[in-house]
Amino acid sequence: MTDVQLEQNRAFGGVIDVFEATGIEYLIWGGVAAVAYGEPRFTRDMDVLVRLHHGQVDTLTRLLEEDGYYVSVEAVRDALDRHFYFNAIHLETGVKIDFCVAGPDPIYVWAFEHRQVKSFDEFRQASYMPPESVILTKLRAYQEGHSTRHLDDIEGILRVSGPELDLIYVDRAAARIGALGTWRELLDKSGLGRRFAPLLRESEGDSET
């Protein structure tokens, strides 16, 4: 493991420890989750989706600060009010962790209901966004920014975890967010589209009745 990876593990692991200690609901998503379900790649930061309420803000920020992170209480409260983003910086390593406060988005609701607990390192277990939700959030990110990195991550997840996925759920949710065309192209490219075509046609029929 490189020095950079060791620094990242320290910074990321400390955040996991804080969330596990407080009981605040969280999911690792973004690049770290894509690697967990797909193919290895370097990811500079960790992204965390959180369910947070106002009574938890002071405890969360205090524990992060005590563990060596810089975090703005005002930024956290603003993110909570707007279901937006805030970040924490591990002061010793300079590694940044980005947090998104989850709103009532159906993709987020499903993700928390189907969270997966996986080994983060040799010492820790952590809550991860399920792979179906990682795919959907990456489809949406691609729509917003057109970065092909998101498509690469989806292709990696399909290659490694494809047969285990709830493709019907992804298909229906992709249609809801206007990403069905991109999703179907990736599915066909992976070779899974042909295999699951009968199920997808059945799903389309069910959604019309």
Backbone as CSV, one residue per row, in Angstrom:
resi,resn,N_x,N_y,N_z,CA_x,CA_y,CA_z,C_x,C_y,C_z
1,MET,0.844,-1.194,0.000,0.000,0.000,0.000,0.882,1.247,0.000
2,THR,0.575,2.220,-0.857,1.376,3.435,-0.964,1.129,4.352,0.222
3,ASP,2.019,5.340,0.377,1.847,6.321,1.458,0.534,7.079,1.304
4,VAL,0.169,7.399,0.049,-1.086,8.115,-0.193,-2.269,7.275,0.253
5,GLN,-2.251,6.000,-0.075,-3.344,5.116,0.339,-3.417,4.973,1.852
6,LEU,-2.255,4.915,2.509,-2.239,4.838,3.967,-2.847,6.088,4.588
7,GLU,-2.501,7.256,4.034,-3.060,8.506,4.532,-4.573,8.543,4.327
8,GLN,-5.015,8.099,3.150,-6.445,8.078,2.882,-7.173,7.152,3.851
9,ASN,-6.610,5.972,4.079,-7.256,5.030,4.987,-7.388,5.605,6.389
10,ARG,-6.360,6.329,6.834,-6.432,6.964,8.149,-7.533,8.008,8.184
11,ALA,-7.591,8.838,7.160,-8.583,9.909,7.125,-9.992,9.361,6.954
12,PHE,-10.156,8.415,6.050,-11.473,7.835,5.823,-11.923,7.015,7.031
13,GLY,-10.992,6.230,7.597,-11.330,5.377,8.727,-11.785,6.163,9.939
14,GLY,-11.172,7.310,10.175,-11.570,8.133,11.308,-13.003,8.617,11.190
15,VAL,-13.412,8.947,9.974,-14.796,9.385,9.750,-15.764,8.238,10.029
16,ILE,-15.420,7.053,9.540,-16.267,5.882,9.810,-16.398,5.655,11.315
17,ASP,-15.291,5.779,12.042,-15.322,5.593,13.502,-16.279,6.573,14.169
18,VAL,-16.263,7.822,13.708,-17.142,8.836,14.292,-18.606,8.494,14.045
19,PHE,-18.935,8.124,12.819,-20.325,7.795,12.513,-20.785,6.554,13.255
20,GLU,-19.927,5.565,13.343,-20.303,4.356,14.073,-20.505,4.665,15.557
21,ALA,-19.693,5.570,16.102,-19.808,5.920,17.519,-21.086,6.706,17.814
22,THR,-21.510,7.552,16.877,-22.677,8.400,17.109,-23.979,7.718,16.729
23,GLY,-23.925,6.698,15.875,-25.150,6.064,15.390,-25.837,6.845,14.294
24,ILE,-25.200,7.902,13.803,-25.766,8.658,12.681,-25.740,7.779,11.434
25,GLU,-26.857,7.713,10.725,-26.947,6.869,9.531,-26.105,7.464,8.400
26,TYR,-25.329,6.621,7.759,-24.475,7.082,6.677,-24.300,5.967,5.657
27,LEU,-23.942,6.354,4.454,-23.600,5.414,3.392,-22.393,5.941,2.641
28,ILE,-21.398,5.111,2.449,-20.299,5.465,1.552,-20.802,5.300,0.128
29,TRP,-20.580,6.324,-0.697,-20.991,6.236,-2.094,-19.880,6.804,-2.961
30,GLY,-20.180,7.193,-4.186,-19.158,7.783,-5.046,-18.099,6.783,-5.463
31,GLY,-16.873,7.292,-5.646,-15.790,6.474,-6.168,-15.400,5.319,-5.273
32,VAL,-15.402,5.532,-3.956,-15.018,4.459,-3.037,-16.004,3.301,-3.142
33,ALA,-17.296,3.607,-3.240,-18.296,2.546,-3.388,-18.189,1.884,-4.751
34,ALA,-17.914,2.672,-5.793,-17.773,2.095,-7.133,-16.634,1.087,-7.173
35,VAL,-15.557,1.385,-6.485,-14.428,0.451,-6.417,-14.816,-0.801,-5.625
36,ALA,-15.595,-0.635,-4.568,-15.997,-1.776,-3.741,-16.811,-2.786,-4.535
37,TYR,-17.603,-2.306,-5.505,-18.447,-3.201,-6.299,-17.893,-3.459,-7.696
38,GLY,-16.870,-2.703,-8.069,-16.382,-2.787,-9.434,-14.896,-3.047,-9.517
39,GLU,-14.226,-2.226,-10.305,-12.810,-2.448,-10.591,-11.948,-1.389,-9.912
40,PRO,-10.717,-1.748,-9.527,-9.863,-0.809,-8.798,-9.544,0.445,-9.616
41,ARG,-9.571,1.567,-8.947,-9.070,2.821,-9.514,-8.735,3.737,-8.354
42,PHE,-7.906,4.724,-8.617,-7.540,5.667,-7.558,-8.664,6.677,-7.377
43,THR,-9.062,6.901,-6.160,-10.039,7.943,-5.862,-9.479,8.826,-4.760
44,ARG,-9.462,10.102,-5.002,-8.774,11.037,-4.106,-9.543,11.285,-2.808
45,ASP,-10.863,11.412,-2.912,-11.681,11.760,-1.756,-12.699,10.662,-1.480
46,MET,-13.326,10.730,-0.324,-14.424,9.825,0.001,-15.706,10.631,0.084
47,ASP,-16.786,10.071,-0.470,-18.097,10.707,-0.446,-19.014,9.915,0.477
48,VAL,-19.742,10.637,1.313,-20.600,9.999,2.310,-21.980,10.660,2.263
49,LEU,-23.003,9.833,2.129,-24.383,10.288,2.208,-24.850,10.100,3.647
50,VAL,-25.446,11.132,4.239,-25.818,11.054,5.654,-27.276,11.445,5.861
51,ARG,-27.878,10.792,6.842,-29.168,11.222,7.367,-28.879,11.931,8.689
52,LEU,-29.190,13.205,8.724,-28.758,14.038,9.844,-29.913,14.912,10.293
53,HIS,-30.033,15.133,11.607,-30.986,16.122,12.093,-30.256,17.117,12.986
54,HIS,-30.920,18.215,13.278,-30.252,19.335,13.946,-29.666,18.943,15.300
55,GLY,-30.302,18.049,16.013,-29.804,17.666,17.321,-28.494,16.889,17.279
56,GLN,-28.094,16.440,16.104,-26.853,15.676,15.967,-25.663,16.510,15.505
57,VAL,-25.920,17.741,15.063,-24.860,18.533,14.427,-23.717,18.821,15.386
58,ASP,-24.016,19.288,16.591,-22.956,19.657,17.525,-22.092,18.451,17.896
59,THR,-22.731,17.304,18.136,-21.970,16.098,18.489,-21.081,15.667,17.334
60,LEU,-21.630,15.657,16.126,-20.855,15.233,14.961,-19.647,16.137,14.748
61,THR,-19.855,17.432,14.758,-18.738,18.342,14.497,-17.708,18.301,15.616
62,ARG,-18.170,18.154,16.854,-17.227,18.094,17.975,-16.341,16.856,17.872
63,LEU,-16.934,15.705,17.584,-16.144,14.475,17.491,-15.181,14.513,16.305
64,LEU,-15.608,15.084,15.204,-14.699,15.211,14.063,-13.524,16.123,14.413
65,GLU,-13.805,17.220,15.055,-12.727,18.134,15.441,-11.773,17.473,16.438
66,GLU,-12.325,16.740,17.405,-11.477,16.051,18.380,-10.608,14.989,17.726
67,ASP,-11.077,14.462,16.592,-10.330,13.413,15.893,-9.399,13.988,14.827
68,GLY,-9.277,15.328,14.789,-8.281,15.935,13.905,-8.779,16.400,12.558
69,TYR,-10.084,16.713,12.470,-10.653,17.195,11.215,-11.081,18.655,11.378
70,TYR,-10.984,19.393,10.269,-11.593,20.725,10.242,-12.976,20.592,9.617
71,VAL,-13.987,21.115,10.303,-15.345,21.122,9.769,-16.045,22.371,10.287
72,SER,-16.830,23.001,9.436,-17.547,24.214,9.799,-18.959,23.860,10.273
73,VAL,-19.270,24.234,11.510,-20.612,23.980,12.036,-21.648,24.699,11.182
74,GLU,-21.345,25.924,10.766,-22.291,26.686,9.959,-22.552,26.002,8.619
75,ALA,-21.493,25.442,8.020,-21.664,24.743,6.739,-22.514,23.504,6.903
76,VAL,-22.346,22.808,8.022,-23.144,21.609,8.270,-24.615,21.982,8.435
77,ARG,-24.888,23.020,9.198,-26.278,23.431,9.416,-26.920,23.914,8.122
78,ASP,-26.156,24.627,7.316,-26.678,25.085,6.033,-26.979,23.895,5.123
79,ALA,-26.078,22.914,5.102,-26.293,21.719,4.291,-27.523,20.950,4.760
80,LEU,-27.731,20.905,6.066,-28.889,20.219,6.622,-30.181,20.911,6.203
81,ASP,-30.186,22.226,6.245,-31.387,22.976,5.867,-31.713,22.814,4.382
82,ARG,-30.671,22.685,3.563,-30.879,22.653,2.104,-30.709,21.274,1.489
83,HIS,-30.467,20.238,2.334,-30.134,18.909,1.807,-29.005,19.046,0.788
84,PHE,-27.907,19.608,1.264,-26.798,19.968,0.379,-25.517,19.324,0.892
85,TYR,-24.383,19.875,0.470,-23.070,19.294,0.744,-22.292,20.104,1.782
86,PHE,-21.469,19.397,2.551,-20.427,20.023,3.358,-19.228,19.088,3.348
87,ASN,-18.106,19.551,3.850,-16.930,18.671,3.852,-16.154,18.788,5.157
88,ALA,-15.302,17.812,5.372,-14.366,17.806,6.499,-12.984,17.509,5.942
89,ILE,-11.986,18.162,6.485,-10.606,17.976,6.035,-9.785,17.402,7.175
90,HIS,-9.133,16.285,6.916,-8.239,15.678,7.898,-6.957,16.508,7.919
91,LEU,-6.727,17.212,9.010,-5.678,18.233,9.041,-4.278,17.641,8.870
92,GLU,-4.039,16.479,9.393,-2.688,15.900,9.318,-2.322,15.479,7.901
93,THR,-3.296,14.977,7.144,-3.006,14.460,5.804,-3.504,15.366,4.688
94,GLY,-4.438,16.275,4.998,-5.038,17.111,3.964,-6.093,16.401,3.140
95,VAL,-6.448,15.184,3.512,-7.457,14.421,2.781,-8.843,14.982,3.091
96,LYS,-9.663,15.111,2.051,-10.990,15.710,2.192,-12.069,14.640,2.086
97,ILE,-13.077,14.755,2.917,-14.246,13.887,2.865,-15.447,14.768,2.581
98,ASP,-16.210,14.428,1.548,-17.387,15.191,1.153,-18.646,14.497,1.650
99,PHE,-19.525,15.269,2.272,-20.772,14.741,2.804,-21.946,15.362,2.063
100,CYS,-22.970,14.557,1.820,-24.235,15.052,1.279,-25.334,14.692,2.255
101,VAL,-26.119,15.672,2.662,-27.244,15.412,3.562,-28.418,14.926,2.720
102,ALA,-28.867,13.718,2.985,-29.907,13.090,2.172,-31.260,13.737,2.416
103,GLY,-31.958,14.014,1.322,-33.335,14.460,1.390,-34.268,13.302,1.078
104,PRO,-35.505,13.602,0.650,-36.495,12.553,0.394,-36.379,11.909,-0.991
105,ASP,-35.285,12.126,-1.674,-35.049,11.537,-2.999,-35.310,10.026,-2.938
106,PRO,-36.157,9.481,-3.811,-36.455,8.039,-3.780,-35.218,7.149,-3.926
107,ILE,-34.226,7.616,-4.686,-32.995,6.827,-4.833,-32.282,6.719,-3.496
108,TYR,-32.244,7.811,-2.743,-31.600,7.790,-1.432,-32.392,6.939,-0.445
109,VAL,-33.714,7.064,-0.481,-34.551,6.285,0.439,-34.323,4.790,0.212
110,TRP,-34.333,4.362,-1.054,-34.103,2.953,-1.385,-32.702,2.525,-0.948
111,ALA,-31.741,3.416,-1.141,-30.350,3.092,-0.794,-30.210,2.803,0.694
112,PHE,-30.822,3.619,1.545,-30.724,3.377,2.982,-31.464,2.102,3.375
113,GLU,-32.562,1.809,2.701,-33.307,0.581,3.009,-32.524,-0.669,2.623
114,HIS,-31.618,-0.538,1.630,-30.882,-1.691,1.106,-29.375,-1.549,1.328
115,ARG,-29.000,-0.797,2.328,-27.576,-0.581,2.609,-26.844,-1.905,2.749
116,GLN,-25.566,-1.887,2.448,-24.745,-3.090,2.587,-23.602,-2.807,3.549
117,VAL,-23.391,-3.704,4.474,-22.272,-3.592,5.403,-21.128,-4.438,4.857
118,LYS,-20.007,-3.782,4.590,-18.858,-4.444,3.981,-17.596,-4.100,4.763
119,SER,-16.584,-4.908,4.600,-15.294,-4.605,5.214,-14.694,-3.384,4.541
120,PHE,-14.317,-2.406,5.372,-13.644,-1.226,4.832,-12.138,-1.437,4.835
121,ASP,-11.639,-1.986,5.929,-10.231,-2.357,6.033,-10.160,-3.545,6.997
122,GLU,-8.975,-3.897,7.421,-8.845,-5.093,8.270,-9.410,-4.884,9.668
123,PHE,-9.727,-3.626,10.008,-10.236,-3.339,11.351,-11.711,-2.967,11.372
124,ARG,-12.236,-2.477,10.273,-13.544,-1.824,10.286,-14.530,-2.441,9.302
125,GLN,-15.802,-2.405,9.716,-16.935,-2.617,8.825,-17.571,-1.250,8.592
126,ALA,-18.148,-1.056,7.427,-18.760,0.232,7.119,-20.029,0.016,6.306
127,SER,-20.921,1.008,6.356,-22.168,0.969,5.586,-21.934,1.565,4.204
128,TYR,-22.271,0.798,3.191,-22.096,1.228,1.806,-23.458,1.377,1.128
129,MET,-23.544,2.343,0.233,-24.677,2.426,-0.670,-24.707,1.164,-1.516
130,PRO,-25.883,0.557,-1.748,-25.921,-0.649,-2.571,-25.520,-0.331,-4.016
131,PRO,-25.034,-1.325,-4.755,-24.499,-1.046,-6.087,-25.529,-0.479,-7.053
132,GLU,-26.797,-0.902,-6.907,-27.830,-0.356,-7.795,-27.937,1.157,-7.637
133,SER,-27.884,1.619,-6.394,-27.987,3.052,-6.130,-26.728,3.795,-6.567
134,VAL,-25.569,3.145,-6.442,-24.337,3.760,-6.950,-24.470,3.994,-8.455
135,ILE,-24.981,2.999,-9.163,-25.184,3.142,-10.606,-26.105,4.316,-10.908
136,LEU,-27.217,4.403,-10.197,-28.189,5.464,-10.468,-27.631,6.847,-10.155
137,THR,-26.905,6.973,-9.059,-26.327,8.283,-8.743,-25.242,8.660,-9.753
138,LYS,-24.547,7.669,-10.280,-23.534,7.950,-11.295,-24.181,8.288,-12.641
139,LEU,-25.301,7.659,-12.946,-26.045,8.056,-14.144,-26.497,9.516,-14.038
140,ARG,-26.983,9.884,-12.866,-27.441,11.257,-12.674,-26.265,12.233,-12.722
141,ALA,-25.136,11.849,-12.131,-23.957,12.708,-12.183,-23.471,12.881,-13.620
142,TYR,-23.559,11.827,-14.413,-23.168,11.927,-15.820,-24.102,12.887,-16.566
143,GLN,-25.384,12.827,-16.269,-26.325,13.747,-16.900,-25.976,15.198,-16.585
144,GLU,-25.525,15.425,-15.349,-25.258,16.793,-14.902,-23.915,17.320,-15.399
145,GLY,-22.889,16.462,-15.430,-21.553,16.949,-15.755,-20.887,16.318,-16.952
146,HIS,-21.481,15.243,-17.474,-20.978,14.557,-18.675,-19.547,14.049,-18.525
147,SER,-19.141,13.729,-17.300,-17.831,13.116,-17.096,-17.935,11.620,-17.371
148,THR,-17.115,11.141,-18.301,-17.171,9.717,-18.648,-16.624,8.827,-17.531
149,ARG,-15.989,9.413,-16.530,-15.543,8.623,-15.384,-16.711,7.900,-14.748
150,HIS,-17.873,8.556,-14.704,-19.050,7.936,-14.110,-19.497,6.722,-14.928
151,LEU,-19.436,6.838,-16.236,-19.798,5.702,-17.090,-18.795,4.574,-16.930
152,ASP,-17.512,4.931,-16.804,-16.484,3.902,-16.579,-16.751,3.136,-15.283
153,ASP,-17.143,3.873,-14.244,-17.439,3.226,-12.963,-18.632,2.277,-13.090
154,ILE,-19.665,2.716,-13.808,-20.836,1.856,-14.000,-20.449,0.596,-14.764
155,GLU,-19.641,0.751,-15.803,-19.201,-0.416,-16.574,-18.424,-1.388,-15.684
156,GLY,-17.591,-0.845,-14.807,-16.839,-1.703,-13.885,-17.750,-2.459,-12.945
157,ILE,-18.782,-1.788,-12.423,-19.733,-2.454,-11.532,-20.476,-3.558,-12.280
158,LEU,-20.873,-3.286,-13.514,-21.591,-4.295,-14.297,-20.708,-5.502,-14.581
159,ARG,-19.427,-5.256,-14.861,-18.533,-6.374,-15.152,-18.301,-7.256,-13.922
160,VAL,-18.156,-6.627,-12.762,-17.807,-7.378,-11.555,-19.037,-7.888,-10.813
161,SER,-20.058,-7.046,-10.688,-21.210,-7.382,-9.842,-22.504,-7.551,-10.629
162,GLY,-22.448,-7.442,-11.942,-23.650,-7.423,-12.769,-24.672,-8.496,-12.485
163,PRO,-24.289,-9.771,-12.445,-25.281,-10.823,-12.240,-25.989,-10.756,-10.889
164,GLU,-25.429,-10.044,-9.935,-26.027,-9.967,-8.601,-26.967,-8.772,-8.450
165,LEU,-27.046,-7.924,-9.458,-27.789,-6.676,-9.332,-29.286,-6.873,-9.573
166,ASP,-30.074,-5.988,-8.955,-31.504,-5.908,-9.231,-31.666,-4.993,-10.448
167,LEU,-31.516,-5.576,-11.628,-31.525,-4.785,-12.856,-32.902,-4.211,-13.163
168,ILE,-33.951,-4.870,-12.705,-35.290,-4.339,-12.928,-35.467,-3.030,-12.168
169,TYR,-35.018,-3.002,-10.921,-35.102,-1.761,-10.147,-34.302,-0.654,-10.825
170,VAL,-33.066,-0.950,-11.234,-32.238,0.075,-11.880,-32.911,0.573,-13.150
171,ASP,-33.480,-0.339,-13.931,-34.119,0.035,-15.186,-35.281,1.001,-14.945
172,ARG,-36.121,0.679,-13.990,-37.281,1.541,-13.712,-36.847,2.889,-13.149
173,ALA,-35.874,2.872,-12.242,-35.411,4.136,-11.658,-34.684,4.980,-12.690
174,ALA,-33.917,4.344,-13.585,-33.230,5.091,-14.650,-34.241,5.782,-15.552
175,ALA,-35.359,5.114,-15.823,-36.411,5.737,-16.625,-36.977,6.962,-15.910
176,ARG,-37.160,6.863,-14.595,-37.727,7.984,-13.827,-36.832,9.212,-13.857
177,ILE,-35.506,8.999,-13.884,-34.602,10.160,-13.863,-34.167,10.578,-15.269
178,GLY,-34.753,9.956,-16.288,-34.464,10.349,-17.667,-33.138,9.845,-18.185
179,ALA,-32.654,8.726,-17.620,-31.349,8.198,-18.024,-31.463,6.799,-18.622
180,LEU,-32.667,6.432,-19.078,-32.877,5.063,-19.544,-32.020,4.736,-20.766
181,GLY,-31.897,5.682,-21.686,-31.107,5.425,-22.887,-29.651,5.126,-22.567
182,THR,-29.052,5.955,-21.725,-27.651,5.735,-21.330,-27.493,4.416,-20.605
183,TRP,-28.425,4.126,-19.708,-28.381,2.884,-18.937,-28.478,1.665,-19.855
184,ARG,-29.424,1.686,-20.793,-29.593,0.540,-21.683,-28.355,0.336,-22.562
185,GLU,-27.731,1.430,-22.975,-26.499,1.303,-23.761,-25.397,0.616,-22.956
186,LEU,-25.237,1.017,-21.706,-24.222,0.403,-20.852,-24.551,-1.062,-20.573
187,LEU,-25.832,-1.332,-20.395,-26.261,-2.706,-20.135,-25.963,-3.599,-21.336
188,ASP,-26.265,-3.090,-22.530,-25.982,-3.862,-23.743,-24.480,-4.053,-23.936
189,LYS,-23.725,-3.014,-23.666,-22.273,-3.093,-23.818,-21.675,-4.131,-22.887
190,SER,-22.265,-4.294,-21.724,-21.746,-5.251,-20.734,-22.073,-6.696,-21.096
191,GLY,-23.014,-6.882,-22.032,-23.463,-8.222,-22.367,-24.645,-8.682,-21.537
192,LEU,-25.023,-7.898,-20.525,-26.138,-8.279,-19.668,-27.486,-7.942,-20.288
193,GLY,-27.498,-6.986,-21.216,-28.755,-6.573,-21.817,-29.465,-7.716,-22.507
194,ARG,-28.716,-8.516,-23.261,-29.307,-9.645,-23.976,-29.856,-10.671,-22.998
195,ARG,-29.087,-10.929,-21.949,-29.475,-11.942,-20.971,-30.738,-11.555,-20.225
196,PHE,-30.872,-10.262,-19.919,-31.996,-9.819,-19.112,-33.110,-9.178,-19.936
197,ALA,-33.008,-9.219,-21.262,-34.021,-8.593,-22.112,-35.430,-9.082,-21.813
198,PRO,-35.661,-10.414,-21.648,-37.032,-10.853,-21.333,-37.565,-10.258,-20.040
199,LEU,-36.716,-10.170,-19.013,-37.151,-9.592,-17.749,-37.451,-8.108,-17.897
200,LEU,-36.628,-7.417,-18.687,-36.842,-5.990,-18.875,-38.129,-5.737,-19.657
201,ARG,-38.418,-6.587,-20.647,-39.665,-6.435,-21.386,-40.866,-6.695,-20.485
202,GLU,-40.733,-7.685,-19.617,-41.784,-7.976,-18.655,-41.990,-6.804,-17.710
203,SER,-40.871,-6.216,-17.294,-40.956,-5.050,-16.399,-41.671,-3.894,-17.077
204,GLU,-41.369,-3.668,-18.356,-42.035,-2.585,-19.091,-43.533,-2.837,-19.182
205,GLY,-43.890,-4.106,-19.378,-45.313,-4.447,-19.436,-46.008,-4.214,-18.113
206,ASP,-45.342,-4.582,-17.014,-45.913,-4.371,-15.690,-46.105,-2.895,-15.392
207,SER,-45.142,-2.069,-15.824,-45.213,-0.636,-15.514,-46.327,0.058,-16.298
208,GLU,-46.794,-0.581,-17.378,-47.842,0.033,-18.195,-49.234,-0.349,-17.701
209,THR,-49.317,-1.374,-16.852,-50.647,-1.826,-16.389,-51.003,-1.177,-15.059
